Amino acid sequence: MTIRTRLILAVLLAALLPASAFADFNPTAYYTVDGDEMEETEAIVDAQAPLRVTFRANPSHIDDGVTPAYEWRFVKDGQTDAYIVRYEENTEFEFRESGTTAVSLYVSYGDGEPELTGTIRVSISTSLLEMPNAFSPNGDGINDIYKAKPNHKSIVEFKAYIFNRWGHKIYEWTDINGGWDGTQGGKKVKAGVYFVLVKAKGADGREYNIKRDVNVLLDYTEGGAEY
């Protein structure tokens, strides 16, 4: 078979095959963990909510004049129907519930049936929240801020309040990564026992109502205050 004959056959074959025969898609998920940009094509495992993920179809080899139709289907484990469907090439979604979701990209052309091009599984952990019983805001760089223990997971709602011994609120915050620096009105509080009230909700639906004493230990320097 001559080169000319092969070229003619290739042109004829391309004309007969649908546009999808040469198209390629590589669904990818982009998200941020502790300030680091992450990329995944198969699974996001044991992530914490809330988790905002951008899904991209990454099309290639699309013929001019051909416009693919996209369907991102979000299906929870154990279910068959999607709880949400998105129709753009790239889509963003914030996961706020525990469990695993299969995010599948289907692509169609014209009146053709959607074809599965790839699936990315997103697993969100169950929640966990604990508060310490003491801290030492003495400027030594160790336990200077009263905050949630660093092992917290998948907390989607958070409010914390600090009260003095007479029941007066002296501080509050809503960012789980934030905390109290042991001051009131810009001045250091006295050492002693204070009180924290935390109302929070996990991605698994668990509600937290934490009430406990907080010991302010200004003179504690050896390793910081114990939890």
Protein Blocks (a to p, Z undefined) as FASTA:
>chain_A
ZZklmmmmmmmmmmmpcfklmgccdddddddeehiacddfkbcchiacdddddddfkigh
iaehiacddddddddehiabdfbdcfbfbdcdddfbecdddddddddehjbccddfbdcd
dddddddddddfbdcdehnopakbgcddfkbghiabdcdddddfkopafbdcfbfkbcce
hiaehiacdedddddddddddfkopacdddddddddfkbmghpaaZZ
